[in-house]
Amino acid sequence: MSRLPLHGAGLGFRRESLDELETRVPDVIDFFEVAPENWIDMGGVLGRRFRAFAERYPFVCHGLSLSLGGPTPLDEMLLRKIKSFIDQYRIPLYTEHLSYCSDDGHLYDLLPIPMTEEAVKYVAARIRRTQDILERRIAVENASFYVNAPIAEMDEPAFVRAVLEEADCDLHLDVNNVYVNSVNHRFDPRAYIASLPAERVVYMHMAGHYYEAEDLIIDTHGADVIDPVWDLLDFTYQKIGVRPTLLERDFNIPPVSYLEKEVRQIADLQHKYEVVRGHAAHA
């Protein structure tokens, strides 16, 4: 079970969906997620509209630009703004990508960190500093990437496990990213999932992607979730347990009434394993 005061299935909070959400929030949506960089210092009408939702629904913050694996100094000014934001709206979880996206400027992509012991210590120190500033545990998300790490002394799941242990932080498990990387880099996604420390997994993502070629998937968050990724989520709940799980849809955004079907599919899978666990507890 998640240690967070958060449960169920969620949806990314997008400005494109605001009008529809103000008319009706489907009952199946238990929480929303925002990128804090897009809402910090937001005033005016949009700020008031966001506040109205934040007062009624739980939110998660998923960062875009901290660049935990990057070579430039940690952006502590941004972190202090994020702390004010999550304190103001009582947001229980902040997550960031286990990757880097800056080098004297933003690179507008998530790039793989060298999977070495030295990198584990470097990234873990930055995560610990982040946690000190925010005064809370964070979760790091396994990222999708399209080129192999420049240096690799270990495979991706071993690197993820080592960072979690060294930093003493939690894992934001993106199930679609595991699938995308398994195709692009030819590994068994179920073996990856099974190797993770279940006790550190506090949050999950589901999303769609784009097939560029038979052996290359681009993680677009712009399409429906495909059946193999749904199957992998089912396996993940079976192996790790049910966690709060969000549907990401960042491009080609359809009406909320359409996205509701996929959020409900997440909720139905969660219910399946909650029922199984309940029966086992009373056996």
C-alpha positions, 0 to 999 in steps of 0.5 A: 500500500502507498504511504501517501494520503492519496489513492486511486486513479488520476488525470493530468491537470491541463489548461485545455481541459479546464472548461470541461472539468469546471462543468463536471469532474468524473467520479472516477478521477481521485486526484490530479497532477501538475507540473509546478513550473507551469503554475508557480506564481500563476495569478489572475483568472487562471490562478483562481481557477487552479485554486478552486480545484486545489481546494477540492481535490488532491494534487501531485507535483511532477517536476520537469526541469530540476535535472537531477542528473545534470552537470550544472548546480541544482536550481535551489531557487526553483526548489524553494518556489516549489516548496512554497507551492506544495506547502500552500496547496498541501500537496503530498508528493513531489516527483522528478525524472531520474535523468538530466535535461540541462547543461548551461540551458535547457535541452528540452529532452530527458537524457540518460545518466551514465549508469556508474557508481560515481553517478549513483553517488552524484545523483543521490547527493542532489536528491538528498539536497532536494529533500532537505530543501523541500523538507520531505521525501520525494520520488524519482521517476524512471525515464524513457530514453532513446540512446544508451547511457554513455557509460554503463557499469550496470543495467537500468534497474540496478542503477535505479535501485542503487540511486533509491538506496543511496538517496533514501528516496521513493520511486515514481514508477512509469509503467509506459516508460519501462515498456518503451525502454524494453522495446528500444533497448531490448529487455524483459519489462516484467523482469525489470518490474519484478526486480524493483523494491516494492516498498519504495514504489509510491506512485505510478504513471500510464501513458500512450506512445508513438511507434517510429519504427519496429524497434523505436518507440517515442514516449509522446503521451499523445495517444491511447494506452496500448494493450501490452502496457495495460498488461504490464500495469496488471502485472505490476499491481500483481507483483508490487501492489496497487499504488495511486496511478495517473493517466498522462495525456499531454498532446492530442488531448481529447475531451475529458469524457474520452480520457475518463474511459482510460482512467476508469480502466486504471481504477478497474484494475486497482479494484481487481487487486484490492478485492484479491488482497481483501479476500486473502486477508480474510482467508 
